């Protein structure tokens, strides 16, 4: 019964996370139509800083608090969880206010560190200050979400996540439409409201969590009283938060990985890219927002499904059943490779087409955005492997390797970015990102191998199949290009038609081959079998 509840809770959180992430990805397309490349550039420079500060100020709280509360509840000590909640409310309000002050007061210094030209300096400061207000609320909301999860109550987190994202995206799109098409205002005003939308979403999310608290806190208290306190650990607050940080740090590392790489690109672009200021604005917008969001589409679906196997890995590893651990690791990697490899290759080949119909077919901007997407799309595989590998390390209690691996990758990124930008221009930062992530992934794989004795050769046969079918799919797309006039579209409508044709035929060929040879049955059947075993 407990295992079934855990699986149901995991699935609820997975679905909510997928919905929230896709909302966060797809809103960029209509937002770009409303505000253009300038709007994307302004939004990207502020939101990356907010995302990093948010991750630090919340300390990965939902998962860390959930793990802490669940652990001590299992030991019969409900009091430790209550003490954490009471003291945490004050601490999170203080952390949120501190994060707000750092961003709000430090906005000019941060804009200066970016090397922002004088023409846009005040605008970027405004964006950073507008988004900073949300940090006052989110840490408290994260604490409450984690507390509910510690009691295996996933509904509050799932519902509040979706409501928060829906309200944020709705406010962004409605306010941008009103400013640009009704009031005929400026892009700066629209972008400022778009960044302020993080606060609107946070208020909505906090309202949902507080509503759940009002309706459920008596039930939780009754559950604790019924179970009785069989054991009470007289922990000092210092010991309590020290343990919490050991849980939280790896979650923070995974959460800020992509934002950290984006921040490095944003802070170096104006210093090292050999282009005019106008071109740099377009490059930064595409590199850290428009095309980057598209790259995350295959990553989001694949990792959400693969990471759902982590609870089973935790259980099998705790029982010292290494054979079962190996099976779950294989299933997780097979699933992420099966979904991400063809998606990354297809998106890369269709880079100009996809950018052309989603964003703009203007020749100059398409030449930039299409080229970035073509080079950036394969990085989706590295993003996915890093996230799944980090989740597996969590399952085998080696999560701190993630911190070391991420640190090594970021250090390489910082060292390589200047010379890569100078030598390769707009794709230089992508090359540096690929190298940094590759090193991190190798370190993670080595840790998995040493801890579990896992043989990565178990993936060999499936990798050969996936690469072969992806190669055939790529050949089909190439033939479509030959028949339709090439990989660069002449307008938005041709780009849409060719993209739909290539995606439908390419996906059909890939899935047909996978089904015909039994690979699809192995991937989907293995996943279902894993769920049944956990149940």
Phi, psi and omega in degrees: 000315180296318180296319179298320179295321180296317180296316179299317179297318178298318180294321178300312180294323180296312179298316180297318180295319180296314180299314181297317182293319180293324174298318180292338179274310191282343179294338183296332183292303177296330177296321178294319179300327182278323189242350178074190183295330179295318179297318178297318180298313181295316181296315184299317184295329180273320190288330178296315177300317179299315182298320180290312179299323179296315180298320180289316184289332178269346177053038180059036192300314185307311181287320182293314178296320178302315181295319180295309183297317180298319181299309185283333172296318179298325179280359179087010182252085179283340183293323180298319178296320179294320178296321178297317181296313183297313180287328182293328179301313179294315182296318181290324175296320178293318180296319178296318180293321178296316178298320177298314181297319181300314181286317185293309182283330182271003183305314179299319180295320179293318178297323178293322178296328176296335187079028182297132178298156184304325183297331183247001187301308182295328179294317180293321176301316178299317180299314182297317181292325180293321182281338185294335185298328183297334184294340179293337187254320192299319180303319178296317178299320180295321178299313181295321177300314180296322180296316177299317181297328178297337176262018181061028177255096187270344182305311180303317179294312183298310183294317182293325177300311183293315179298317179302313182290320179299314181294321180296311182294318179298317180296319179300309186288318180293314181295320179295319179297314181297313182296314187278321189254338180259307181272348182053046181273197185264159176297326180299316178297316180297318181291323178297318177293325179296320177288325177294339180301336177300324178291318178299314179297319181296319178298316179297316179296318179295322178300317180297314181297317179295324176299315177297322181296316180299321184275340187242349187294329177291323178296320178294318178297319179295323178298319179293318180294322180294320180289330182078155178263095182280341182209135178231121181264116181282073183273139172286159179298326179298313180296321181298311183284333174296316177296320181298319180294324178296329175286321191281323188307312179297325178295321178297318181302313180293321183293326185259002185305303183294321179295325179296316178296319178298317181299319178300316179297316181295323183280344180254341188304312184286344179272327192238341180288130185274054181230172175288167183299319181296318180292322178299320178301315181294316181299313181298317179298317180287319185290323186250001179219291190298298181287327179298323178296321180294322179297330182285347183300304178295329180296316184299310183293313184296313183289325179298319178288317183291320182292340178296347178278352184300316178305322178292324178294318178301313181297312182295320180293321178297327179273005180059030177265081185293330178298316178294322177301314179300319180298316182292321178296316179300315179299318181297314181290320178300316182296315183292323177290318182300322182272322190276321184301305180295325179295318181294316180294315179298316180296325178294314181294326182266016186308311181291321180295311182297314179295326182294317183272335180276323186245287183205145175256008175302126188307315182294312181290326177293323179298325179281304184296320179294319179294317179298315181295321180299321180277330186280329186305316179298338178296341177305322180296321179291318176304313184294315180296322178296313183294317179292318178298319178296323178293322177295320176300323175298319181293333180253017174063036175238036188296336182287344173298328179301318179298315180295316181295317179296317179300318179296318180295317180294321178300316177298318179301314181297319182289323186272335187302312182302310182291325179294319178295320179294319185278319189244002177066226188296336179268356181298319180293328178293318178298316179296321177298315180300318181294315179300313180294321180299316178297316179299317181295319178300316179297320179294317180297321178297318179295319177297317181297315182291323186282322186247355185060032181285135179260111181292348175296343177299338181271353189304309184297317181293323179297319178300315178299312183299316180294321180295313181292325178293322177298318178294318177301317179296323178296320178298315179297321179297319179296319178300319177299318181297325183278339185250002173107010175116179186271353181250121186283157177266355180182176184292316182295312175301322179298318179296313183296316181292321179297313179299316180299313182294318181295314183295312181290316180299314179295320179297317179296314181298311182291325177296314178297318179296321179289319183297323182267356178092358181294318180298319179295322180295316181294306183288322180292321179295324179293316180295321179297322179299318181294319180297319181296321179290327179288000000 
